[in-house]
Amino acid sequence: MARASRGYSSLLQNRRFTSATISVALGNGGYSAYAIGTLWLSFQLSGSIAVVGLVLLVESALESITFVAGPSVDRARDLRSVLIVGYGVQALLAVVIGIALILGMLTIPVLLLLIGAITLALDFTWTAANALIPRLVEEGDLFRANGIAGALGGGNAIAGYAAGAGLLLFVGPAGAMFLYAVLQGAAILAIIPVPIPSRRKVTTQPLADFWEGWQELGRGPGRPLLQLAIFSGFQGFFVTAPPLLLTLLSELKFANPSMSYGILFTSFAVGSVIGGLLLGRWNPRRRLTFVMCGGTTAMAVLLVAATYAVPLLLPSIALWFLVGLASVAFWSAFLAYLQARVPADRFGRVLTNVYFFRGVPTAIGAATLGLFAALWGPTTVALFVATAWIIIAVAGPAFLPALRSLKF
């Protein structure tokens, strides 16, 4: 495949890429409505921010085992089938949550069970969605392709957050669940005409595929994938802090918690979309470590500022936008490097295996930060997280030398 880097217009003329990206974007929009509804629903059902941390723990823990999805995605004859089944399962389970809530049958244990099932289905669609981009675009266009995918997905996510916030305010969380199901159905309709066949001829057994994906982490001088995975784990331990603190601040500090929560969450999402587009335009293929460490440091400072800005709504909106803007830097650079350096026939397995190093700490961090927030309050937790992120951003390249030369 050619490695030339072109512009946004040439990518948008790639019909398979745009159609597949629209499908993924519709799925993301539905998930956004679900995400904003689920966190608020769990808080309202329990009255405890620690339970919100428990919800994030369940999601992060099951996201950390995406390595179970990697071999299936790499072995699939067509990524389209993985997306269709995954979206369908998520839609069905979302309807179950909505109906159970309306009938008064939804309890925290039932909610956690359904959230866990949705997250398992999401493991497959998330892996397939990330695997399709390097199959459809050239290496030099990966940052731009991810920027476009982020913009389309983020635009739908913004709409999903806004619609979910409106439904929370006027209808209740059940409406957000039904919107989730509808948009997953739309994602299925959008992907049906788009074949994404694999070029790989499968000749190995599933277990051999599984181990081959893990062996990839030890290859290369200095084992850069392994060092990147370790660095990602330390940074990811604290990555649930923004949504957790945003939820708690909305309830404790604002006169209208539901409205404030929806507005601030939407502002955070808009920031992440703009951040992805700016990175795509910059295309920092030779400065990946700077992007990851700089974004983490900026997010640390902005998180503290956003926490201190409450209960002033307009400054809070601006600061949560900036937190979102900075938050996308680490993951965009991380993902683009993997897409560029990992062969397409092993990408699903390597992505999910590397993510295991991030997902487990994220799950533990979600529960820990939820407990800390309940005991210490949002301001102390924000200062704790910010300090840790700054230390990690400085210490990562110092103790993991392979990070200093990440580029493609």
Secondary structure, DSSP 4 states (H G I P E B T S, - for coil): -------HHHHHT-HHHHHHHHHHHHHHHHHHHHHHHHHHHHHHHH--HHHHHHHHHHHHHHHTTGGGTHHHHHH-SBHHHHHHHHHHHHHHHHHHHHHHHHTT---HHHHHHHHHHHHHHHHHHHHHHHHHHHHHS-GGGHHHHHHHHHHHHHHHHHHHHHHHHHHHHHT-HHHHHHHHHHHHHHHHHHHTT---B------S-HHHHHHHHHHGGG-STT-HHHHHHHHHHHHHTTTTHHHHHHHHHHHHH-SSHHHHHHHHHHHHHHHHHHHHHHHHHH--TT-HHHHHHHHHHHHHHHHHHHHHHTT-HHHHHHHHHHHHHHHHHHHHHHHHHHHHHS-GGGHHHHHHHHHHHHHHHHHHHHHHHHHHHHHH-HHHHHHHHHHHHHHHHHHHHHH-GGGGG---
